[in-house]
Amino acid sequence: MISAQKITTEPIHYKTKKKSNTSSIKFIEQKVTFDDTPLFFPKGFEKIFLAIYFVLLPYITGFLFLFFYVSSGRTEVFSSLNQESSFILTWIVGYELLAVLILLYIAKSAISFGKQITLRGGKKKFQRP
């Protein structure tokens, strides 16, 4: 047997979560954890490894840039260049290169996110709620 459902014209009330004062933590007051970072941080040595990454990654990037791009991979040109430049100059070059790469990655992510939003709901008109 087929049973007929009761049709009502009463409005449906959905339960919504109310924001409580205890669950709303300001962004500045949140705890910083290194668990979700892509770099390797051994437990207990997070700050030391963060300092090492902050010093070594830009220096290695600057060193490789100066060797392959500026001196074209020639060791005699690189050694003469390396004698004149200091550690801080190599670090600054690497830091700027990493900053440019990160900014380009952020721009690429923003553009691809915009394209995804446009492809999903491109035919809908914007309406204020």
GROMACS elastic network, one bead per residue, 0.5 to 0.9 nm:
[ bonds ]
;  ai    aj funct       b0    kb
    4     7     6  0.89415   500
    8    11     6  0.84849   500
    9    12     6  0.89699   500
   17    20     6  0.89976   500
   19    22     6  0.85340   500
   19    23     6  0.71413   500
   19    24     6  0.71830   500
   20    23     6  0.56221   500
   20    24     6  0.66068   500
   21    24     6  0.54533   500
   21    25     6  0.80706   500
   22    25     6  0.72992   500
   25    28     6  0.83092   500
   25    29     6  0.65498   500
   25    30     6  0.67646   500
   26    29     6  0.53124   500
   26    30     6  0.66890   500
   27    30     6  0.55657   500
   28    31     6  0.84305   500
   33    36     6  0.72385   500
   33    37     6  0.83890   500
   34    37     6  0.55007   500
   34    38     6  0.88373   500
   34    39     6  0.86157   500
   34    40     6  0.89518   500
   34    41     6  0.70496   500
   34    46     6  0.72335   500
   35    38     6  0.85025   500
   35    41     6  0.79610   500
   36    39     6  0.88020   500
   37    40     6  0.77419   500
   37    41     6  0.83877   500
   38    41     6  0.89934   500
   39    50     6  0.88386   500
   39    53     6  0.86714   500
   40    46     6  0.86555   500
   40    49     6  0.80292   500
   41    44     6  0.83907   500
   41    45     6  0.67095   500
   41    46     6  0.50854   500
   41    47     6  0.83682   500
   41    48     6  0.88406   500
   41    49     6  0.62455   500
   41    50     6  0.76236   500
   42    45     6  0.55693   500
   42    46     6  0.61544   500
   42    49     6  0.79713   500
   43    46     6  0.63318   500
   44    47     6  0.81221   500
   44    48     6  0.88671   500
   45    48     6  0.53529   500
   45    49     6  0.61721   500
   45    50     6  0.85235   500
   46    49     6  0.53339   500
   46    50     6  0.60470   500
   46    51     6  0.86933   500
   47    51     6  0.62440   500
   47    52     6  0.86214   500
   48    51     6  0.52142   500
   48    52     6  0.62686   500
   48    53     6  0.87137   500
   49    53     6  0.60250   500
   49    54     6  0.83689   500
   50    53     6  0.51366   500
   50    54     6  0.60536   500
   50    55     6  0.86714   500
   51    55     6  0.62403   500
   51    56     6  0.84825   500
   52    55     6  0.52309   500
   52    56     6  0.57795   500
   52    57     6  0.80696   500
   53    56     6  0.51872   500
   53    57     6  0.54482   500
   53    58     6  0.81439   500
   54    57     6  0.61794   500
   54    58     6  0.69518   500
   54    59     6  0.88820   500
   55    58     6  0.62311   500
   55    59     6  0.64177   500
   55    60     6  0.88909   500
   55    91     6  0.75576   500
   56    59     6  0.50692   500
   56    60     6  0.59576   500
   56    61     6  0.84104   500
   56    91     6  0.82302   500
   57    60     6  0.53355   500
   57    61     6  0.61170   500
   57    62     6  0.85717   500
   57    91     6  0.85687   500
   57    94     6  0.76344   500
   57    95     6  0.80528   500
   57    98     6  0.85382   500
   58    61     6  0.50387   500
   58    62     6  0.60024   500
   58    63     6  0.84155   500
   58    90     6  0.80509   500
   58    91     6  0.53265   500
   58    92     6  0.72331   500
   58    93     6  0.75396   500
   58    96     6  0.80601   500
   58    97     6  0.79390   500
   58    98     6  0.68130   500
   59    62     6  0.51129   500
   59    63     6  0.59632   500
   59    64     6  0.85764   500
   59    87     6  0.76778   500
   59    88     6  0.82692   500
   59    89     6  0.89473   500
   59    90     6  0.58874   500
   59    92     6  0.76608   500
   59    93     6  0.79204   500
   59    94     6  0.55795   500
   59    95     6  0.74303   500
   60    64     6  0.61103   500
   60    65     6  0.84757   500
   60    90     6  0.83423   500
   60    91     6  0.77738   500
   60    94     6  0.69913   500
   61    64     6  0.52647   500
   61    65     6  0.61020   500
   61    66     6  0.85972   500
   61    90     6  0.84360   500
   61    91     6  0.79361   500
   61    93     6  0.78735   500
   61    95     6  0.76465   500
   61    97     6  0.74159   500
   61    98     6  0.75267   500
   62    65     6  0.50175   500
   62    66     6  0.60419   500
   62    67     6  0.84625   500
   62    89     6  0.84601   500
   62    90     6  0.50542   500
   62    91     6  0.58399   500
   62    92     6  0.73093   500
   62    93     6  0.50226   500
   62    95     6  0.72732   500
   62    96     6  0.86165   500
   62    97     6  0.74921   500
   63    66     6  0.52575   500
   63    67     6  0.61319   500
   63    68     6  0.86320   500
   63    82     6  0.89880   500
   63    90     6  0.60697   500
   63    91     6  0.78815   500
   63    93     6  0.83599   500
   63    94     6  0.72305   500
   64    67     6  0.50330   500
   64    68     6  0.59127   500
   64    69     6  0.78950   500
   64    94     6  0.84991   500
   65    68     6  0.54362   500
   65    69     6  0.53294   500
   65    70     6  0.68036   500
   65    71     6  0.87728   500
   65    93     6  0.80832   500
   65    94     6  0.74601   500
   65    97     6  0.86333   500
   66    69     6  0.56618   500
   66    71     6  0.62346   500
   66    72     6  0.82833   500
   66    73     6  0.87157   500
   66    78     6  0.73491   500
   66    81     6  0.84143   500
   66    82     6  0.86074   500
   66    90     6  0.78135   500
   66    93     6  0.84243   500
   67    70     6  0.61059   500
   67    71     6  0.52714   500
   67    72     6  0.64337   500
   67    73     6  0.54163   500
   67    74     6  0.74773   500
   67    75     6  0.78059   500
   67    77     6  0.86797   500
   67    78     6  0.58812   500
   68    71     6  0.59899   500
   68    74     6  0.80530   500
   68    78     6  0.89250   500
   69    72     6  0.51239   500
   69    73     6  0.73042   500
   70    73     6  0.80949   500
   70    77     6  0.88932   500
   70    78     6  0.80649   500
   71    74     6  0.57488   500
   71    75     6  0.76673   500
   71    76     6  0.85841   500
   71    77     6  0.56157   500
   71    78     6  0.53734   500
   71    81     6  0.79707   500
   72    75     6  0.87450   500
   72    77     6  0.83796   500
   72    78     6  0.83963   500
   73    77     6  0.82923   500
   73    78     6  0.74805   500
   74    77     6  0.56276   500
   74    78     6  0.62003   500
   74    79     6  0.86772   500
   75    79     6  0.58819   500
   75    80     6  0.85127   500
   76    79     6  0.51936   500
   76    80     6  0.62972   500
   76    81     6  0.85653   500
   77    80     6  0.52854   500
   77    81     6  0.61144   500
   77    82     6  0.84832   500
   78    82     6  0.58186   500
   78    83     6  0.84958   500
   79    83     6  0.61362   500
   79    84     6  0.87856   500
   80    83     6  0.52626   500
   80    84     6  0.66903   500
   80    85     6  0.89341   500
   81    84     6  0.53949   500
   81    85     6  0.62846   500
   82    85     6  0.51608   500
   82    86     6  0.72385   500
   82    87     6  0.89768   500
   82    90     6  0.87187   500
   83    86     6  0.74621   500
   85    88     6  0.81659   500
   85    89     6  0.61354   500
   85    90     6  0.70591   500
   86    89     6  0.53939   500
   86    90     6  0.65512   500
   86    91     6  0.87154   500
   87    90     6  0.53129   500
   87    91     6  0.61266   500
   87    92     6  0.86553   500
   88    92     6  0.60224   500
   88    93     6  0.86190   500
   89    92     6  0.51143   500
   89    93     6  0.63059   500
   89    94     6  0.87064   500
   90    93     6  0.52421   500
   90    94     6  0.63266   500
   90    95     6  0.86005   500
   91    94     6  0.51427   500
   91    95     6  0.59818   500
   91    96     6  0.85955   500
   92    96     6  0.61271   500
   92    97     6  0.85393   500
   93    96     6  0.53136   500
   93    97     6  0.62633   500
   93    98     6  0.87374   500
   94    97     6  0.50311   500
   94    98     6  0.61290   500
   94    99     6  0.84989   500
   95    98     6  0.51841   500
   95    99     6  0.60940   500
   95   100     6  0.86433   500
   96   100     6  0.61557   500
   96   101     6  0.86007   500
   97   100     6  0.51774   500
   97   101     6  0.62207   500
   97   102     6  0.86452   500
   98   101     6  0.50553   500
   98   102     6  0.61097   500
   98   103     6  0.85646   500
   99   102     6  0.51563   500
   99   103     6  0.61426   500
   99   104     6  0.85711   500
  100   103     6  0.51080   500
  100   104     6  0.60950   500
  100   105     6  0.85595   500
  101   104     6  0.50994   500
  101   105     6  0.61583   500
  101   106     6  0.86625   500
  102   105     6  0.50169   500
  102   106     6  0.62047   500
  102   107     6  0.86528   500
  103   106     6  0.50309   500
  103   107     6  0.61802   500
  103   108     6  0.85621   500
  104   107     6  0.50617   500
  104   108     6  0.60829   500
  104   109     6  0.85532   500
  105   108     6  0.50289   500
  105   109     6  0.61138   500
  105   110     6  0.85925   500
  106   109     6  0.50923   500
  106   110     6  0.61753   500
  106   111     6  0.86543   500
  107   110     6  0.50812   500
  107   111     6  0.61731   500
  107   112     6  0.86078   500
  108   111     6  0.51725   500
  108   112     6  0.61271   500
  108   113     6  0.84549   500
  109   112     6  0.51844   500
  109   113     6  0.59626   500
  109   114     6  0.85029   500
  110   113     6  0.50564   500
  110   114     6  0.61200   500
  110   115     6  0.86476   500
  111   114     6  0.50604   500
  111   115     6  0.62423   500
  111   116     6  0.86853   500
  112   115     6  0.50172   500
  112   116     6  0.61827   500
  112   117     6  0.86693   500
  113   116     6  0.51040   500
  113   117     6  0.62795   500
  113   118     6  0.86063   500
  114   117     6  0.51807   500
  114   118     6  0.61341   500
  114   119     6  0.86246   500
  115   119     6  0.60692   500
  115   120     6  0.85660   500
  116   119     6  0.51571   500
  116   120     6  0.61678   500
  116   121     6  0.86931   500
  117   120     6  0.52204   500
  117   121     6  0.61907   500
  117   122     6  0.73559   500
  118   121     6  0.55173   500
  118   123     6  0.83589   500
  119   122     6  0.54817   500
  119   123     6  0.86244   500
  120   123     6  0.85037   500
  121   124     6  0.56487   500
  121   125     6  0.87102   500
  122   125     6  0.79433   500
  124   127     6  0.88658   500
